Each structure stands twice: as structure tokens, then as C-alpha cells.
Amino acid sequence: MVTRLTKRLTVLQSEAAELPVPARKYFHIGQPEVMDDVGECVPMIAWTDDNLSRYVVSDAPTQSWGKNERFFIVPLPNLEVKSGEGVFLIASGGDDSSAPHPTGKGRMHFVHLGLVESLAERKTPKLYVYRLEGVQVHGLKPRGA
């Protein structure tokens, strides 16, 4: 399993290196593909040191969230990533994990989206990765209190 995933990250790294620095955002996102050991996944390379819990993945733009449409919004788990590390978004359910990269350079992270249908079955045209900048919470008193 590790050899094919490592090769895929190497190819993705080569593609990412060709992008000009101003065009880089949070991740370099590859195309969905089916890999023997993990199933359908979307490989990504992190551009920044961050925690994945600050991101959500969706197959719809935020303008359509809350409307009666068929889409998914999945928060990513609490996993620290470093710039240059690989993240595999696996369409199916399972336990999220991280493993050392076989070359010894960083880690590979495996995040399960828990989708019932594959991205191909859903005919997902785009994948959106949103960074959550922050939230403000204020408790509300019950009426009449």
C-alpha cells in the first residue's frame, strides 16, 4: 500500500512544484482516484503548517449550504500537518490516522470523509476546501428568564 501512495505523493509534489508561489493557497489538490488499499481518495499536499481541524471539505460552494440540495460538508479531524506532507481524503468511512512517510520526510495523513456514495457516483464536479478562520459564541438566556 505504502509504495503506491508514496508514488502518488511524489507525482503530486512534482505537479505542485510547477505552481507559482502566489497561486498556492492551503493545499495542492489532486484528482480523485481509486487505490487498491484505501479505495477512492483525493490526494493533497499541505502548503502550510496547520491543524486540519481548521478546515471543512464540501462538494458545494458556501452559497448553497443550507438550501435543500444534495451535497456534503465534512469537518476535518484534529491532525497537525506540516508543509509538504501528504493528506489522503478517503471517500469511505473509517478511522483517521497518520503514518510516517517511508522516506522519513514528514507524515502521511489518512482522513475518511464517511460518504455513502463515492465521489464518482455523486458526480462531484468540484471539491471545496474551506479554512475556518474563527467563531464567536455567545450564550442566550431562555425567554422569560
Contacts in CASP RR format, 6 or more apart in sequence:
PFRMAT RR
TARGET T0000
AUTHOR 0000-0000-0000
METHOD contacts of the structure
MODEL  1
MVTRLTKRLTVLQSEAAELPVPARKYFHIGQPEVMDDVGECVPMIAWTDD
NLSRYVVSDAPTQSWGKNERFFIVPLPNLEVKSGEGVFLIASGGDDSSAP
HPTGKGRMHFVHLGLVESLAERKTPKLYVYRLEGVQVHGLKPRGA
1 35 0 8 1.000
1 36 0 8 1.000
1 37 0 8 1.000
1 38 0 8 1.000
2 99 0 8 1.000
2 102 0 8 1.000
3 102 0 8 1.000
4 35 0 8 1.000
4 36 0 8 1.000
4 37 0 8 1.000
5 35 0 8 1.000
5 37 0 8 1.000
5 38 0 8 1.000
5 43 0 8 1.000
5 88 0 8 1.000
5 108 0 8 1.000
6 101 0 8 1.000
6 102 0 8 1.000
6 103 0 8 1.000
6 108 0 8 1.000
8 33 0 8 1.000
8 35 0 8 1.000
8 43 0 8 1.000
9 43 0 8 1.000
9 45 0 8 1.000
9 86 0 8 1.000
9 101 0 8 1.000
9 108 0 8 1.000
12 28 0 8 1.000
12 30 0 8 1.000
12 43 0 8 1.000
12 44 0 8 1.000
12 45 0 8 1.000
12 86 0 8 1.000
13 45 0 8 1.000
13 84 0 8 1.000
15 28 0 8 1.000
15 30 0 8 1.000
16 24 0 8 1.000
16 28 0 8 1.000
16 45 0 8 1.000
19 28 0 8 1.000
24 47 0 8 1.000
25 47 0 8 1.000
26 46 0 8 1.000
26 47 0 8 1.000
26 48 0 8 1.000
26 50 0 8 1.000
26 55 0 8 1.000
26 129 0 8 1.000
26 131 0 8 1.000
27 44 0 8 1.000
27 45 0 8 1.000
27 46 0 8 1.000
27 47 0 8 1.000
27 87 0 8 1.000
27 129 0 8 1.000
28 44 0 8 1.000
28 45 0 8 1.000
28 47 0 8 1.000
29 42 0 8 1.000
29 43 0 8 1.000
29 44 0 8 1.000
29 127 0 8 1.000
29 129 0 8 1.000
30 42 0 8 1.000
30 43 0 8 1.000
30 44 0 8 1.000
31 42 0 8 1.000
32 40 0 8 1.000
32 41 0 8 1.000
32 42 0 8 1.000
32 91 0 8 1.000
32 119 0 8 1.000
32 120 0 8 1.000
32 124 0 8 1.000
32 127 0 8 1.000
33 40 0 8 1.000
33 41 0 8 1.000
33 42 0 8 1.000
33 43 0 8 1.000
34 40 0 8 1.000
34 41 0 8 1.000
35 41 0 8 1.000
38 88 0 8 1.000
38 90 0 8 1.000
38 110 0 8 1.000
39 90 0 8 1.000
39 91 0 8 1.000
39 92 0 8 1.000
40 90 0 8 1.000
40 91 0 8 1.000
40 92 0 8 1.000
40 118 0 8 1.000
40 119 0 8 1.000
40 120 0 8 1.000
41 88 0 8 1.000
41 89 0 8 1.000
41 90 0 8 1.000
41 91 0 8 1.000
42 88 0 8 1.000
42 89 0 8 1.000
42 91 0 8 1.000
42 119 0 8 1.000
42 127 0 8 1.000
43 86 0 8 1.000
43 87 0 8 1.000
43 88 0 8 1.000
43 89 0 8 1.000
44 86 0 8 1.000
44 87 0 8 1.000
44 88 0 8 1.000
44 89 0 8 1.000
44 129 0 8 1.000
45 84 0 8 1.000
45 85 0 8 1.000
45 86 0 8 1.000
45 87 0 8 1.000
46 81 0 8 1.000
46 82 0 8 1.000
46 83 0 8 1.000
46 84 0 8 1.000
46 85 0 8 1.000
46 86 0 8 1.000
46 87 0 8 1.000
47 83 0 8 1.000
47 84 0 8 1.000
48 83 0 8 1.000
49 80 0 8 1.000
49 81 0 8 1.000
49 82 0 8 1.000
49 83 0 8 1.000
50 80 0 8 1.000
50 81 0 8 1.000
51 78 0 8 1.000
51 79 0 8 1.000
51 80 0 8 1.000
51 81 0 8 1.000
52 76 0 8 1.000
52 77 0 8 1.000
52 78 0 8 1.000
52 79 0 8 1.000
52 80 0 8 1.000
52 81 0 8 1.000
52 87 0 8 1.000
52 109 0 8 1.000
52 111 0 8 1.000
53 75 0 8 1.000
53 76 0 8 1.000
53 77 0 8 1.000
53 78 0 8 1.000
53 79 0 8 1.000
54 76 0 8 1.000
54 131 0 8 1.000
54 132 0 8 1.000
55 75 0 8 1.000
55 76 0 8 1.000
55 129 0 8 1.000
55 130 0 8 1.000
55 131 0 8 1.000
55 132 0 8 1.000
56 73 0 8 1.000
56 74 0 8 1.000
56 75 0 8 1.000
56 76 0 8 1.000
56 129 0 8 1.000
56 130 0 8 1.000
56 132 0 8 1.000
57 72 0 8 1.000
57 73 0 8 1.000
57 74 0 8 1.000
57 76 0 8 1.000
57 89 0 8 1.000
57 113 0 8 1.000
57 127 0 8 1.000
57 128 0 8 1.000
57 129 0 8 1.000
57 130 0 8 1.000
58 65 0 8 1.000
58 71 0 8 1.000
58 72 0 8 1.000
58 73 0 8 1.000
58 74 0 8 1.000
58 127 0 8 1.000
58 128 0 8 1.000
58 130 0 8 1.000
59 71 0 8 1.000
59 72 0 8 1.000
59 119 0 8 1.000
59 122 0 8 1.000
59 124 0 8 1.000
59 125 0 8 1.000
59 126 0 8 1.000
59 127 0 8 1.000
59 128 0 8 1.000
60 69 0 8 1.000
60 71 0 8 1.000
60 72 0 8 1.000
60 73 0 8 1.000
60 128 0 8 1.000
61 128 0 8 1.000
62 128 0 8 1.000
62 130 0 8 1.000
64 71 0 8 1.000
65 71 0 8 1.000
65 73 0 8 1.000
70 122 0 8 1.000
72 113 0 8 1.000
72 115 0 8 1.000
72 122 0 8 1.000
74 113 0 8 1.000
74 114 0 8 1.000
76 111 0 8 1.000
77 96 0 8 1.000
77 111 0 8 1.000
79 96 0 8 1.000
79 98 0 8 1.000
79 109 0 8 1.000
79 111 0 8 1.000
81 87 0 8 1.000
81 107 0 8 1.000
81 109 0 8 1.000
82 106 0 8 1.000
82 107 0 8 1.000
84 106 0 8 1.000
85 101 0 8 1.000
85 106 0 8 1.000
85 107 0 8 1.000
85 108 0 8 1.000
85 109 0 8 1.000
86 101 0 8 1.000
86 107 0 8 1.000
86 108 0 8 1.000
86 109 0 8 1.000
87 108 0 8 1.000
87 109 0 8 1.000
87 111 0 8 1.000
88 108 0 8 1.000
88 109 0 8 1.000
88 110 0 8 1.000
88 111 0 8 1.000
89 111 0 8 1.000
89 113 0 8 1.000
89 127 0 8 1.000
90 110 0 8 1.000
90 111 0 8 1.000
90 112 0 8 1.000
90 113 0 8 1.000
91 113 0 8 1.000
91 114 0 8 1.000
91 115 0 8 1.000
91 118 0 8 1.000
91 119 0 8 1.000
92 112 0 8 1.000
92 113 0 8 1.000
92 114 0 8 1.000
92 115 0 8 1.000
92 118 0 8 1.000
93 112 0 8 1.000
93 113 0 8 1.000
93 114 0 8 1.000
93 115 0 8 1.000
94 112 0 8 1.000
94 114 0 8 1.000
95 112 0 8 1.000
96 109 0 8 1.000
96 110 0 8 1.000
96 111 0 8 1.000
96 112 0 8 1.000
97 109 0 8 1.000
97 110 0 8 1.000
98 107 0 8 1.000
98 108 0 8 1.000
98 109 0 8 1.000
98 110 0 8 1.000
99 107 0 8 1.000
99 108 0 8 1.000
99 110 0 8 1.000
100 106 0 8 1.000
100 107 0 8 1.000
100 108 0 8 1.000
101 107 0 8 1.000
101 108 0 8 1.000
115 122 0 8 1.000
119 127 0 8 1.000
END
